[in-house]
Amino acid sequence: MDIFDKLKILTDAAKYDVACTSSGTARGPVDGGIGTACKYGICHSFSADGRCISLLKVLMSNVCAYNCSYCTNRSGNDVPRATFAPKELADLTINFYRRNYIEGLFLSSGVLGSPNNTTEQMVAALKILRHDYKFYGYIHAKAIPGTDDYLLHELGLLCDRMSINIEMPSAVSLTELAPDKTKNAILKPMRFIRDKVYEGKQLAICNGASKAVVARVPQFAPAGQGTQMIVGASPETDYSIVRLAEGLYNNYKLKRVFYSAYIPVVENSNLPTLDTKPPLLRENRLYQADWLMRVYGFKSNEILSDDAPMLNPYVDPKCNWAVNNPQFFPVDANKASYETLLRVPGIGLMSAKKIVAARRFSKLCFADLKKLGVVLKRAQYFLLCSGRAFEGLKINQSQIINSLLSRPALERFLGFKHGVQTSMFDVVDCDDGIKAITGQL
């Protein structure tokens, strides 16, 4: 099979991995311009300093010994199959890099015979890139559950970030939909990666090495690890999902949990039949709740509970929490702590920092807050400035909800509150629409 035919098959098979976002576009060279965009395989991720970087997102192979119900690459599915030889993949990556198409590689794979055999092929490809071609660009590798520790260690020394997909939000659903995988086979390598990343950081600290020396010593997955779970293919509630994410962050020190709205790419009696589009709004709300936990200091049981286990589709989680916890508000922008300001809808990380810095020199009014980036449409209901509320403002729950939502969305929200709404995934006519997956509120 021609290498570009393999590329087309194996990049298309990798598109359901949401650890980075596919470009989904094809654009040729333009006179006077530099660079091209390729629909197959070029995706975007973000560096620690906020730069958007292009990655080649590809599978080592879409041949898979496992038969996961939800996966297009499952062994029982009739799809074109292809496998890269390690040198083929390395040559392809370095040629793309030299042409300035990409800045790094995102590598995953189906289970080619066994987890160990698959990982050996991935390690061989990365060794060629790192050692033979001296490629020091970003590499994100997906570890295969069930791989032996010594191979995970080799893989971790060759890549910047590792991830292992937890797939399902519960062990019961994992057993039903992915019978070849087990909870322990996923969590065991997660623990191994966590411990190795920690050991590398501690070794550098204990030795008191300079940054220049540390940079020359191979580190194990210095960018940490992440995971992905599918939302909507199994019956778990949003509360169980955010609790699981919270546990993964606390116990396995993950950098990021990604949520993937279930897309019915194969037919199986164990999978739900979607009468509507994939639950993208639910996915978006989970990203927002995840952001609240990772960045704003919320606990999962503050966002949801057993009595209210699903995220409100018509109000974002931060606004929903604020409306349902009036005892915490209003807070004074000139006195509240940074952590308290972060809990105010309409105040984000940057605006909270600016408020804390600016009020050292003078008392702030609502006009000042607007200049500092505060979204007063939301924040005005939860803030005071030197003891004074926003001029002419009447604070009550119905007034707040009415201002946050357009009329059609308000009617749906009221139905949701009173148990009338039957589907969470209807089209929502919210003012803000569906935001990017960063989740910042």
C-alpha positions in Angstrom: 0.0 0.0 0.0 1.3 3.5 -0.9 2.5 5.5 2.1 0.0 8.3 1.4 -2.9 5.8 1.3 -1.7 4.7 4.7 -1.6 8.3 5.9 -5.1 8.9 4.8 -6.5 5.8 6.5 -4.5 6.3 9.8 -5.1 10.0 10.2 -8.8 9.6 9.5 -8.9 6.8 12.1 -7.3 9.1 14.7 -9.8 11.9 14.4 -12.0 10.7 17.2 -9.2 11.3 19.7 -10.0 14.7 21.3 -6.8 15.4 23.1 -6.2 18.0 20.4 -8.5 19.5 17.8 -8.4 18.6 14.1 -8.2 21.4 11.6 -10.7 19.8 9.2 -9.6 21.9 6.3 -7.6 21.6 3.1 -5.9 24.7 1.7 -3.2 24.8 -0.9 -0.3 27.3 -1.2 -1.2 31.0 -1.9 0.9 33.4 -3.9 2.9 35.5 -1.5 2.0 33.3 1.4 3.8 30.6 3.4 2.5 27.2 4.5 -0.5 25.0 3.6 -3.2 23.2 5.6 -4.0 19.5 5.2 -7.4 18.0 6.0 -5.9 14.7 6.9 -3.8 14.5 10.0 -2.9 18.1 10.9 -4.4 19.1 14.2 -3.8 21.9 16.7 -2.7 21.9 20.3 -1.5 24.6 22.7 1.9 25.0 24.3 2.4 26.1 28.0 3.0 29.7 26.8 -0.3 29.7 24.9 1.1 29.3 21.4 -1.0 27.3 19.0 1.1 24.5 17.4 0.4 22.1 14.6 0.7 18.4 15.2 0.5 15.3 13.0 -2.2 13.2 14.6 -2.0 9.7 13.4 -2.2 6.0 14.4 0.6 3.6 14.2 -2.0 1.1 13.1 -5.7 0.8 13.0 -5.5 -3.0 13.1 -6.9 -3.9 16.5 -7.2 -7.1 18.5 -9.9 -5.5 20.7 -13.6 -5.3 19.9 -14.7 -2.2 21.8 -18.4 -1.6 20.9 -18.0 2.2 20.3 -14.8 2.2 18.3 -14.6 2.4 14.5 -11.3 0.5 14.6 -12.8 -2.5 16.5 -11.7 -5.9 15.3 -15.3 -6.8 14.2 -15.7 -3.7 12.0 -15.2 -3.9 8.2 -12.9 -0.9 7.5 -9.7 -0.5 5.4 -6.7 -1.4 7.6 -3.2 -0.1 7.5 0.0 -0.2 9.6 3.1 2.1 9.4 6.5 0.5 9.8 8.5 2.5 12.4 10.8 4.1 9.8 7.9 5.0 7.5 6.2 6.9 10.3 9.5 8.6 11.4 10.3 9.6 7.8 6.8 10.9 7.2 7.0 13.0 10.4 10.4 14.5 9.8 9.5 15.3 6.1 6.4 17.1 7.3 8.4 18.9 9.9 11.1 20.0 7.4 8.3 21.4 5.1 7.0 23.4 8.1 3.6 21.6 8.0 3.9 20.5 11.6 5.8 21.2 14.8 5.2 17.9 16.5 3.6 14.5 16.6 0.5 13.0 18.3 0.8 9.2 18.1 -1.7 6.6 19.1 -2.5 3.1 17.8 -4.9 0.2 17.7 -3.8 -2.9 19.6 -1.5 -4.5 17.0 -1.5 -8.1 18.2 -0.8 -7.2 21.9 -0.2 -4.1 24.0 3.6 -4.9 24.2 4.0 -5.4 20.5 2.2 -2.2 19.7 4.3 -0.2 22.2 7.5 -1.7 20.8 6.5 -0.4 17.3 5.8 3.1 18.7 9.1 3.1 20.7 11.0 2.1 17.5 9.5 4.9 15.5 10.2 7.5 18.2 13.8 6.3 18.7 14.4 7.0 15.0 12.9 10.4 15.3 14.8 11.3 18.5 18.1 9.6 18.0 18.6 9.3 14.2 17.0 12.5 13.1 17.7 14.5 16.3 14.1 15.6 16.3 13.4 17.5 19.6 9.9 18.8 18.8 6.8 18.0 20.8 5.6 14.4 20.9 2.4 13.2 22.6 2.1 9.4 22.8 -0.9 7.3 23.8 0.0 4.4 26.0 -1.8 1.1 25.5 -3.5 -0.3 28.6 -1.8 -3.6 29.6 1.7 -2.6 28.4 4.6 -3.8 30.6 6.3 -1.2 32.8 9.7 -1.4 31.1 8.1 -0.5 27.7 6.1 2.3 29.3 9.3 3.6 30.7 11.0 3.6 27.3 8.1 5.3 25.7 7.9 8.0 28.5 11.6 8.9 28.0 11.0 9.5 24.3 7.8 11.7 24.5 6.8 14.9 26.1 3.3 13.9 27.2 1.6 10.5 27.7 -2.0 9.7 28.0 -4.1 6.6 28.6 -7.8 6.7 27.7 -10.0 5.7 30.6 -12.8 5.4 27.9 -15.9 4.8 30.1 -17.0 6.7 33.2 -17.5 3.4 35.2 -16.1 -0.1 35.5 -19.5 -1.5 34.7 -19.8 0.3 31.4 -16.2 -0.5 30.5 -16.9 -4.2 31.0 -20.0 -4.0 28.9 -18.7 -1.9 26.0 -15.0 -2.8 26.0 -14.8 -6.4 27.3 -11.1 -6.7 26.4 -10.1 -3.8 28.8 -10.2 -3.8 32.5 -10.2 -1.0 35.1 -6.9 -2.2 36.5 -5.2 -2.4 33.1 -6.0 1.3 32.7 -5.3 2.6 36.2 -2.0 0.6 36.7 -0.1 2.4 33.9 -1.6 5.7 35.1 0.0 5.2 38.5 3.3 4.2 36.9 3.3 7.3 34.7 2.4 9.5 37.7 5.2 8.0 39.8 7.8 8.3 37.1 6.9 11.9 36.4 7.2 12.7 40.1 10.5 10.9 40.4 12.0 12.9 37.6 11.0 16.2 39.2 12.2 15.2 42.6 15.6 14.0 41.3 16.2 17.4 39.7 15.3 19.2 42.9 17.3 16.9 45.2 20.4 17.2 43.0 20.1 20.9 42.9 20.9 20.8 39.2 20.8 23.9 37.1 18.2 24.3 34.4 20.8 23.8 31.7 21.9 20.5 33.2 18.3 19.3 33.7 17.5 20.1 30.1 20.2 17.7 28.9 19.0 14.8 31.1 16.2 12.7 29.5 13.0 13.3 31.5 10.0 11.0 31.7 7.0 12.6 30.1 7.9 16.1 31.4 4.5 17.5 30.2 2.6 15.0 32.4 -0.3 12.8 31.4 -3.9 13.1 30.4 -6.9 10.9 29.5 -10.2 10.9 27.6 -13.6 9.5 28.3 -16.7 9.1 26.1 -19.9 10.9 27.2 -23.3 9.6 26.2 -22.5 6.0 25.2 -23.3 4.8 28.8 -25.9 5.9 31.4 -23.6 7.6 34.0 -24.7 11.0 35.2 -22.7 14.2 34.9 -22.1 14.1 38.7 -20.5 10.7 38.4 -18.3 11.9 35.5 -17.1 15.1 37.3 -16.4 13.1 40.5 -14.3 10.6 38.4 -12.4 13.5 36.8 -11.8 15.1 40.3 -10.5 11.8 41.5 -8.2 11.4 38.5 -6.8 14.9 39.1 -6.2 14.4 42.8 -4.9 10.8 42.7 -3.1 10.5 39.4 -2.0 14.1 38.9 -3.4 14.3 35.4 -2.9 17.5 33.5 -6.2 17.3 31.6 -9.3 15.1 31.3 -10.9 15.3 27.8 -14.5 14.6 27.2 -15.7 13.2 23.9 -19.4 13.3 22.9 -20.5 9.9 21.8 -20.7 9.7 18.0 -22.4 6.5 16.7 -19.8 5.4 14.2 -20.7 1.6 14.5 -23.9 -0.3 15.2 -24.1 -2.4 18.3 -27.0 -3.5 20.6 -25.1 -2.3 23.7 -24.9 1.3 22.4 -27.7 3.9 22.6 -29.5 5.1 19.5 -29.3 8.9 19.3 -32.5 10.6 18.1 -30.6 13.9 18.0 -27.1 15.0 17.2 -24.2 14.0 19.3 -24.5 15.5 22.9 -22.1 18.3 22.2 -23.8 20.7 24.6 -23.4 18.2 27.4 -19.7 17.8 26.4 -19.3 21.6 26.5 -20.9 21.8 30.0 -18.6 19.1 31.3 -15.5 21.1 30.0 -16.9 24.1 31.8 -17.4 22.1 35.1 -13.9 20.7 34.6 -12.5 24.2 34.3 -14.2 25.2 37.5 -12.5 22.3 39.4 -9.0 22.7 37.8 -8.7 26.4 37.8 -11.3 28.1 40.0 -11.0 25.8 43.0 -14.6 24.3 43.0 -15.3 20.8 44.3 -17.4 18.3 42.3 -20.1 18.3 45.1 -20.4 22.1 44.8 -21.2 21.9 41.1 -23.6 18.9 41.3 -25.1 16.5 43.8 -27.1 13.3 44.0 -30.3 15.4 44.0 -29.2 17.4 41.0 -26.9 15.0 39.0 -27.0 16.6 35.6 -25.5 19.9 34.5 -28.0 22.6 33.5 -28.0 22.8 29.7 -29.3 26.4 29.7 -27.1 28.1 32.3 -23.3 27.5 32.6 -22.2 25.7 35.8 -20.7 28.8 37.4 -23.8 30.9 36.9 -26.0 27.9 38.0 -23.9 27.6 41.2 -24.1 31.4 41.9 -27.9 31.5 41.3 -28.5 28.5 43.6 -26.2 29.8 46.4 -27.4 33.4 47.1 -26.0 33.3 50.6 -22.5 33.9 49.2 -23.5 37.1 47.4 -23.1 39.9 46.8 -19.4 40.3 47.4 -17.5 43.7 47.3 -15.1 44.0 44.5 -12.9 46.3 46.6 -12.6 43.8 49.5 -13.2 40.2 48.3 -10.2 37.9 48.0 -8.9 36.7 44.7 -10.4 33.2 45.3 -13.8 34.8 46.1 -13.8 36.9 43.0 -13.2 33.9 40.8 -16.6 32.5 42.0 -18.4 35.6 40.6 -19.9 34.9 37.1 -18.4 37.2 34.6 -15.0 37.4 36.3 -12.2 35.3 34.9 -8.6 34.6 35.8 -7.2 37.8 34.2 -10.0 40.2 35.3 -9.7 38.9 38.9 -6.0 39.5 38.9 -6.5 43.0 37.5 -9.1 43.8 40.1 -6.8 42.8 43.0 -3.9 44.8 41.5 -5.9 47.9 40.6 -7.7 48.3 43.9 -4.4 48.8 45.7 -4.3 52.3 44.2 -7.9 53.4 44.2 -11.5 52.3 44.9 -13.1 50.7 41.9 -16.5 51.4 40.5 -18.5 49.4 38.0 -17.2 51.4 35.1 -13.7 50.5 36.2 -14.6 46.8 36.4 -15.9 46.9 32.9 -12.6 48.4 31.7 -10.7 45.6 33.5 -12.6 43.0 31.5 -15.4 42.0 33.8 -18.6 40.9 32.0 -21.1 43.1 33.9 -24.1 41.5 32.2 -23.4 38.6 34.6 -21.3 40.0 37.3 -23.6 43.0 38.3 -26.0 40.7 40.1 -23.3 39.3 42.4 -21.1 42.4 43.1 -20.9 45.5 45.2 -18.5 48.4 44.7 -17.6 50.0 48.1 -20.9 48.7 49.5 -23.1 49.9 46.6 -25.0 47.8 44.1 -25.2 48.5 40.4 -27.4 51.6 39.9 -31.1 50.7 39.5 -30.5 47.0 39.9 -33.1 44.8 41.6 -31.5 41.5 42.7 -33.7 38.4 42.6 -33.3 35.0 41.1 -35.9 35.5 38.3 -34.3 38.8 37.3 -30.9 37.1 37.0 -32.1 34.2 35.0 -34.1 36.5 32.7 -31.0 38.6 31.9 -28.8 35.6 31.3 -31.0 33.9 28.8 -33.0 34.8 25.8 -36.7 34.2 26.0 -36.9 30.8 24.2 -34.0 29.6 26.4 -35.6 31.0 29.5 -38.8 29.0 28.8 -36.7 25.8 28.3 -34.8 26.5 31.5 -38.0 26.9 33.5 -39.2 23.6 32.1 -35.9 22.0 33.1 -36.2 23.4 36.7 -39.7 22.0 37.1 -38.9 18.6 35.6 -40.8 19.3 32.3 -37.8 19.1 30.0 -37.4 15.7 28.5 -34.2 16.1 26.5 -31.0 17.9 27.5 -29.7 18.0 24.0 -32.2 20.1 22.1 -30.8 23.1 20.3 -30.3 25.9 22.8 -30.9 29.5 22.0 -28.5 30.9 24.5 -26.9 34.3 24.1 -23.4 33.0 24.5 -23.8 29.9 22.3 -21.4 27.0 22.7 -17.9 28.2 23.7 -14.5 26.7 23.0 -13.5 23.7 25.1 -11.3 25.7 27.4 -14.3 26.2 29.6 -13.3 29.6 31.1 -16.3 31.4 32.4 
